[in-house]
Amino acid sequence: MPHGQTRKPPTDGEPAVRAEGRHGSGRGLEALNGLEARILTRIQRDFPVAPRPFDVLGVELGLSGDEVRRTVETLFERKLIRTLGPVFDPRALGYVSTLCAASVPADRLDEVAAIINRRPEVTHNYLRDHALNLWFTLITRPAARLAEIIGQLEGETGIVIRDLPAVRLFKIRVEFDFTDGAAATAGDREPPARAGGVSPDPGFPSQTDQAAIRALQEGLPVDERPFAAVAARAGLSEADLLAKVAFYLEHGYVRRLGALVRHRATGITANAMSVWVCPPERMERAGQIMSGFRQVSHCYQRPTFTGWPYSLFAMIHGAAPEECRRTAAEISEATGLTDYQLLYSTRELKKSSMKYFVP
């Protein structure tokens, strides 16, 4: 949208994604029945750290453990769930991450994307509708490796790559609500996450922890005792692995344990990276306000550079581009920030989970 343009907020009171019409025969939201919507919403928030977690969920939801487990199996089979397991905090594990952007000529996109995507340190890569059209994330250790990898990629591609690390994290919570009467949106109005995560413990992780993390990052099977299967892969007892998972959650090594949803498959197909011009003295308040919007899953402060004055980033999700635009207009009104752009994802070039402590 043009710089400095402010759109009026919606007046019809409609949620970002309507909850009605979910019992049809179509894909995504249209195909979710009430039970599936309840369970899919619930298991994103957290997953019980218990020998029989599906039984625990069953008691909470008024269902049998087998009914919960079979429903989760169905959601996996329909490719609505990407994975079930932990989301690790890279910094807490001693890794560093950054967001990179580049302007790539259209006739070289496939070539350049292939070079970037073959690096295991690249976890996500998207094409966006902007002159800076290629956006990807890098995770590695130690910190000095980031500059080295970016330099290597510039040498291999002949493309200038902009390094935009997070200066401050306001929110990271990818969680969608599919229950009747609620918007299928991206996280609760919660206090913003602490900036930069937790400080890594010099004594962590031990070799046993690394084995546990390697096993956990492959995901939990949809078994009656999923932690027992993971423990066997790690060479641990079920009780020892459960104790480690509880420790990782308590101390911030794991941000969240639960299901990751394929949100495009559920009908949330519009994803806009909103970027905002924000004076430093207004950054704290604006970041908090943006983080309070349920349609926002990620919110960061990042550096600027010549020709790029945008220092505040917020990922906005919706069922259609107009819903993202409506949310951005509401954010603009709430924060008083009027100079912004929406960069829509037009193509997913790579999306994978980082593999920690592997050669």
BELRA-V404302 format. One record per residue. RES is the residue in one letter. PHI is phi in degrees with one decimal (999 if undefined). PSI is psi in degrees with one decimal (999 if undefined). BURIAL is # if it has 24 or more other C-alpha atoms within 12 Angstrom, else .. Layout:
[[RES,PHI,PSI,BURIAL] [RES,PHI,PSI,BURIAL]]
This chain:
[[M,999,157.9,#] [P,-62.9,145.1,.] [H,-59.6,141.0,.] [G,79.3,-0.9,.] [Q,-86.3,131.2,.] [T,-113.4,126.9,#] [R,-93.8,149.2,#] [K,-72.0,143.1,.] [P,-69.6,159.4,.] [P,-67.1,152.4,.] [T,-116.8,-1.4,.] [D,-87.6,-7.3,.] [G,72.4,12.5,.] [E,-73.8,142.9,.] [P,-71.0,167.5,#] [A,-60.7,-39.9,#] [V,-135.8,122.8,#] [R,-68.3,146.7,#] [A,-91.2,-14.1,#] [E,-74.6,164.3,.] [G,73.2,34.7,.] [R,-101.0,9.3,#] [H,-111.2,15.6,.] [G,-80.2,-168.4,.] [S,-103.5,5.6,.] [G,-77.6,-174.2,.] [R,-85.9,169.0,.] [G,63.6,-135.8,#] [L,-56.6,-37.8,#] [E,-62.4,-24.1,#] [A,-95.9,-5.5,#] [L,-80.7,124.4,#] [N,-86.3,175.6,#] [G,-60.6,-41.2,.] [L,-65.1,-45.4,#] [E,-62.0,-41.0,#] [A,-62.9,-42.2,#] [R,-62.3,-48.0,#] [I,-70.5,-41.1,#] [L,-62.8,-38.8,#] [T,-66.8,-44.6,#] [R,-67.8,-42.3,#] [I,-79.9,-4.7,#] [Q,-74.6,-36.2,#] [R,-65.5,-50.5,#] [D,-166.0,161.9,#] [F,-124.4,130.6,#] [P,-58.8,133.9,#] [V,-90.9,85.7,#] [A,-154.0,156.6,#] [P,-57.4,-39.6,#] [R,-121.8,75.3,#] [P,-64.0,-31.5,#] [F,-69.5,-30.3,#] [D,-66.5,-39.7,#] [V,-62.2,-44.3,#] [L,-64.0,-37.6,#] [G,-61.2,-43.5,#] [V,-60.6,-43.2,.] [E,-64.6,-39.4,.] [L,-93.6,-1.6,.] [G,72.5,34.2,.] [L,-129.8,170.4,.] [S,-81.8,155.1,.] [G,-60.7,-38.2,#] [D,-64.2,-37.0,.] [E,-64.8,-41.2,#] [V,-64.5,-47.0,#] [R,-63.5,-43.4,#] [R,-64.6,-36.4,.] [T,-65.9,-41.3,#] [V,-63.8,-39.5,#] [E,-58.6,-43.5,#] [T,-62.6,-41.6,.] [L,-65.1,-35.0,#] [F,-66.3,-45.6,#] [E,-61.4,-33.5,.] [R,-85.8,3.0,.] [K,61.8,33.6,.] [L,-90.2,-23.1,#] [I,-107.7,130.0,#] [R,-79.9,-48.5,#] [T,-159.3,160.7,#] [L,-124.3,116.5,#] [G,166.5,-162.4,#] [P,-84.9,149.0,#] [V,-108.2,107.8,#] [F,-80.9,152.1,#] [D,-90.7,110.9,#] [P,-56.5,-42.9,#] [R,-64.3,-38.2,#] [A,-64.8,-27.2,#] [L,-88.9,2.7,#] [G,92.4,10.9,#] [Y,-100.0,164.5,#] [V,-126.1,152.9,#] [S,-138.2,159.4,#] [T,-154.4,161.3,#] [L,-104.9,132.8,#] [C,-119.0,148.4,#] [A,-136.7,148.0,#] [A,-151.1,152.3,#] [S,-99.8,113.8,#] [V,-118.1,127.4,#] [P,-57.2,143.7,.] [A,-56.3,-37.1,.] [D,-76.1,-4.1,.] [R,-116.4,3.8,.] [L,-57.6,-50.4,#] [D,-62.2,-42.7,.] [E,-62.5,-50.0,.] [V,-67.0,-41.6,#] [A,-61.0,-38.7,#] [A,-64.5,-40.1,.] [I,-63.9,-44.7,#] [I,-68.6,-43.0,#] [N,-68.7,-23.5,#] [R,-77.0,-8.0,.] [R,-77.1,123.9,#] [P,-64.7,-21.2,#] [E,-73.6,-14.1,#] [V,-88.5,118.5,#] [T,-101.2,-36.0,#] [H,-132.4,144.0,#] [N,-149.8,123.9,#] [Y,-130.2,145.4,#] [L,-93.6,129.3,#] [R,-124.0,156.3,#] [D,-84.8,74.7,#] [H,-157.7,162.8,#] [A,-57.9,-40.6,.] [L,-80.8,92.9,#] [N,-101.3,-13.9,#] [L,-114.5,121.1,#] [W,-128.1,124.3,#] [F,-141.8,158.0,#] [T,-108.6,144.8,#] [L,-123.4,134.7,#] [I,-132.3,129.8,#] [T,-160.8,179.6,#] [R,-151.4,149.9,#] [P,-74.0,-178.3,.] [A,-58.4,-35.6,.] [A,-62.4,-21.3,.] [R,-67.5,-26.6,.] [L,-58.5,-53.2,#] [A,-61.5,-37.7,#] [E,-63.1,-45.9,.] [I,-66.0,-43.8,#] [I,-60.6,-42.4,#] [G,-61.5,-41.4,.] [Q,-63.8,-42.1,.] [L,-66.0,-37.8,#] [E,-63.7,-40.3,#] [G,-65.9,-38.7,.] [E,-74.3,-31.9,.] [T,-102.0,-23.4,#] [G,72.7,17.9,.] [I,-110.1,138.6,#] [V,-74.9,127.6,.] [I,-112.7,125.9,#] [R,-89.4,131.1,#] [D,-99.3,118.2,#] [L,-125.9,70.5,#] [P,-68.2,158.0,#] [A,-71.4,121.4,#] [V,-80.0,-36.6,#] [R,-151.8,137.8,#] [L,-100.5,121.7,#] [F,-97.5,-35.7,#] [K,-159.7,138.6,#] [I,-145.9,104.8,#] [R,-155.4,93.2,#] [V,-93.9,94.4,#] [E,-148.0,124.5,#] [F,-113.8,143.1,#] [D,-106.2,116.4,#] [F,-110.0,9.7,#] [T,-76.6,155.7,#] [D,-59.2,135.1,#] [G,83.1,2.8,.] [A,-122.5,155.8,#] [A,-78.1,140.2,#] [A,-81.8,84.9,#] [T,-130.0,-172.7,#] [A,-113.1,39.3,#] [G,134.6,153.6,#] [D,-77.4,162.6,#] [R,-77.8,92.3,.] [E,-121.6,162.9,.] [P,-58.8,140.6,.] [P,-58.9,146.8,#] [A,-64.2,154.0,#] [R,-65.6,142.2,.] [A,-63.2,129.3,.] [G,77.3,5.9,#] [G,72.6,-152.5,#] [V,-103.2,157.7,#] [S,-78.8,133.2,.] [P,-66.1,142.7,.] [D,-84.2,123.3,.] [P,-57.5,-26.9,.] [G,-88.8,3.2,.] [F,-116.7,140.1,.] [P,-98.4,152.8,#] [S,-74.5,173.3,.] [Q,-61.1,-35.9,.] [T,-66.8,-40.9,.] [D,-62.4,-42.4,#] [Q,-61.2,-40.6,#] [A,-63.7,-40.6,#] [A,-64.3,-43.3,#] [I,-66.2,-41.5,#] [R,-60.0,-39.7,#] [A,-72.5,-42.2,#] [L,-65.8,-36.2,#] [Q,-70.7,-9.6,#] [E,-80.8,-7.3,#] [G,96.6,159.4,#] [L,-92.7,133.3,#] [P,-72.8,156.0,#] [V,-88.3,68.2,#] [D,-112.4,167.3,#] [E,-60.6,-37.1,#] [R,-125.2,74.3,#] [P,-64.6,-32.7,#] [F,-71.1,-26.5,#] [A,-65.6,-40.4,#] [A,-65.9,-41.5,#] [V,-67.5,-40.4,#] [A,-59.3,-40.2,#] [A,-62.2,-38.6,.] [R,-65.0,-31.9,#] [A,-89.5,-5.0,#] [G,74.1,30.4,#] [L,-122.4,164.1,#] [S,-78.4,159.5,.] [E,-59.4,-43.1,#] [A,-62.2,-41.5,.] [D,-65.4,-40.5,#] [L,-66.7,-42.5,#] [L,-59.3,-40.2,#] [A,-64.3,-39.2,.] [K,-67.1,-42.6,#] [V,-61.4,-43.2,#] [A,-61.5,-40.0,#] [F,-64.9,-44.1,.] [Y,-62.1,-40.1,#] [L,-67.7,-44.0,#] [E,-63.6,-37.4,.] [H,-100.4,6.2,.] [G,86.1,6.0,#] [Y,-69.3,-32.5,#] [V,-111.0,123.0,#] [R,-72.8,-39.2,#] [R,-159.5,144.9,#] [L,-117.5,117.2,#] [G,174.6,-163.7,#] [A,-90.9,140.6,#] [L,-102.8,124.7,#] [V,-93.7,142.9,#] [R,-82.3,88.8,#] [H,-65.6,-28.8,#] [R,-63.9,-37.6,#] [A,-69.2,-20.9,#] [T,-93.3,4.4,#] [G,105.0,-5.6,#] [I,-92.7,82.4,#] [T,-100.1,-12.0,#] [A,-99.7,123.4,#] [N,-134.1,113.0,#] [A,-116.0,128.2,#] [M,-87.1,105.5,#] [S,-86.7,135.5,#] [V,-126.2,135.7,#] [W,-129.6,138.4,#] [V,-79.9,118.5,#] [C,-136.5,118.8,#] [P,-60.3,145.0,.] [P,-53.7,-37.6,.] [E,-71.8,-12.4,.] [R,-107.2,-0.5,.] [M,-61.3,-47.4,#] [E,-57.7,-52.2,#] [R,-68.0,-42.5,.] [A,-63.6,-41.0,#] [G,-63.1,-38.4,#] [Q,-66.1,-42.3,#] [I,-64.7,-46.6,#] [M,-60.2,-39.0,#] [S,-65.1,-22.8,#] [G,-77.3,-12.7,#] [F,-79.0,127.9,#] [R,-63.7,-27.6,#] [Q,-75.9,-8.0,#] [V,-98.8,124.2,#] [S,-100.2,-34.5,#] [H,-129.1,140.8,#] [C,-145.8,122.8,#] [Y,-137.2,151.4,#] [Q,-94.6,134.0,#] [R,-135.1,162.7,#] [P,-69.9,159.2,#] [T,-103.3,170.7,#] [F,-152.5,172.5,.] [T,-56.4,125.1,.] [G,86.3,-4.3,.] [W,-133.8,92.0,.] [P,-89.4,5.8,.] [Y,-88.5,117.7,#] [S,-111.1,-10.0,#] [L,-121.5,124.6,#] [F,-116.1,137.7,#] [A,-143.9,125.1,#] [M,-83.1,123.9,#] [I,-113.4,134.8,#] [H,-118.9,146.6,#] [G,-165.7,172.6,#] [A,-79.3,-18.7,#] [A,-152.9,156.8,.] [P,-55.7,-35.2,#] [E,-64.4,-27.9,#] [E,-71.4,-37.3,#] [C,-64.9,-40.9,#] [R,-64.0,-38.1,#] [R,-65.6,-42.9,#] [T,-62.2,-43.5,#] [A,-61.1,-39.2,#] [A,-64.3,-39.4,#] [E,-65.7,-40.7,#] [I,-62.3,-43.8,#] [S,-59.0,-44.6,#] [E,-65.5,-40.0,.] [A,-71.0,-34.0,#] [T,-96.9,-20.8,#] [G,79.5,5.6,#] [L,-88.8,125.3,#] [T,-116.5,-11.2,#] [D,-100.6,102.7,#] [Y,-153.8,165.3,#] [Q,-135.4,155.3,#] [L,-114.5,120.2,#] [L,-107.1,108.4,#] [Y,-86.2,142.0,#] [S,-72.3,121.7,#] [T,-107.3,-16.8,.] [R,-159.1,130.5,#] [E,-91.9,112.6,#] [L,-92.1,-29.3,#] [K,-161.4,138.7,#] [K,-149.2,111.8,.] [S,-145.9,165.7,#] [S,-94.1,142.1,#] [M,-65.9,138.3,#] [K,-104.4,111.4,#] [Y,-91.4,145.8,#] [F,58.6,40.3,#] [V,-118.7,154.3,.] [P,-59.0,999,.]]
